[in-house]
Structures are given as structure tokens and as C-alpha cells.
């Protein structure tokens, strides 16, 4: 059971998986002379609404980096299938009202992202929150840019790698929204997610958030003006490095 003495209101968790596939060992790759994970931790530390930040590591190598830099870290199983499962593993040690999943490859995180994630929790029916940003034209048909559609109140209707909504007619031109992979969970919602088996749509699209929708959990999506770049490829690393070097992140 979590230690009540360690309880916080909002806990930021950075799942740091060394065994990444598309860009091996990416969280330790140098970015302007510092490991990518260091940039992500510093970005999270600049968010005042996070009461505490923990790295959910999957290896002793990542734990060693955290110890060297003074980052709080917990070693989690390398076999966990998702960042949300790693979030739940941390929740077994630290009790929080809300857990914020900050991907370990998101160095362009801003305090405004965390504010947007946390705002919907003023409504009691909100289980999970996430973010969207207007989709750039080049990303509309890109399956690596996940699209999201929502109800008028912000509740997520569907996430897809396909181009949704489908543009059947010439007019009016629809607005497409890209999903940003930052999440916040109430504790009960995180515990429920971890107990659920992967679902058909989740396996089809390879999107873990569809497990929430298929089980009728209430996921609310807030629009942000600030895009991020999740570092998944060498090209992403180059793009992020250029942005950080320019100081325009």
C-alpha cells in the first residue's frame, strides 16, 4: 500500500523506458549536451502545479542517471506494456489525488500544458484528461500523428491514426485536432485502467487510450495552443534540438 505520509495532491510521473524500439535508448540520447530525460525532468520541474515529480525508470542505468542528477526515481518492471502501467506502479508507492503522465520523450513541455490538463478536474465526472492541438496540414494524413474528435463538452469520442473526421464534401473545411500524449488520472481511474485487459480497438489502432473509451471511462480533452514534439526518430531529435537552440520552445 502507498505510504500515506508521502501523499500529495498532484504527482508528476515521467515514465522513462530505455528499451524504446523506433529510437533505441532515446531517453539517454544527448540533446545539446544533456540526456533527453534531463530536459524532460527540467521542463516538468518548471510546472508549479506539480507537487512532486518521480521518474518511473525501467533499468538500473536510468536509475543511476537520476541518482547522479538528484531526481527522485522508482525502479519499475521493464516488462510493463505502457506508460500508464508504469504510472500505476509508482502509485503503489506514492498516494496522490491526481497522477500526471509526462512522457519521457517530451522535452517541450510547458506549465500551460499542465494547467490545461488539470482544469477539467473541477467537474466530478472527469476520470482522465488529455490534450489536443490544431493539426498542422502536413500531419493530417500522417498515421504517427494521432487525431481526436470530441463532444461539445470536451469529452473524447474517438482517437485514431486515421484522418478523422472524414472530409466527404469540399465545404465546409473541417478542423483537425492532433492528440498530445500527456494524461492526468484520478487515482480511482488509474487503478481501474490498470485492472482492465487490452481491448479490440486498442489493439487495432495500437492506442492505449482507446481502452478507456471502450470501457466507458470519461476522458476529457482540452485544447492547447502549444504543440509538442515527442522524440521517436532521429528526425524528431534534430527538430527538437533546433527549437531548443533557438530558444523559441
Number of C-alpha atoms within 10 A of each C-alpha: 8 13 11 11 8 11 16 16 13 21 25 25 30 27 28 29 28 20 15 12 11 11 16 14 14 25 25 19 15 15 21 13 7 11 15 22 27 20 22 21 23 13 17 26 17 12 18 11 17 22 14 18 21 20 27 26 25 21 17 12 12 22 20 14 16 20 12 9 10 9 17 13 22 21 17 22 15 13 10 13 10 12 21 25 20 28 27 22 19 25 20 12 15 19 21 22 13 23 30 26 21 28 22 26 23 26 26 20 26 18 16 13 22 23 16 17 24 22 11 20 17 8 8 7 12 17 21 28 25 26 24 25 20 18 19 14 9 8 17 21 16 13 13 12 20 24 27 25 21 17 11 7 9 15 18 22 15 17 24 23 19 17 20 20 15 9 12 9 8 7 7 8 9 13 13 21 25 25 24 24 17 19 23 28 28 18 18 12 19 20 17 13 21 16 10 11 8 17 17 12 17 18 12 10 15 14 16 19 21 25 19 20 18 14 12 9 20 17 25 24 27 22 18 16 10 16 20 18 16 18 22 17 14 11 10 14 20 12 14 21 16 15 12 15 12 9 8 8 15
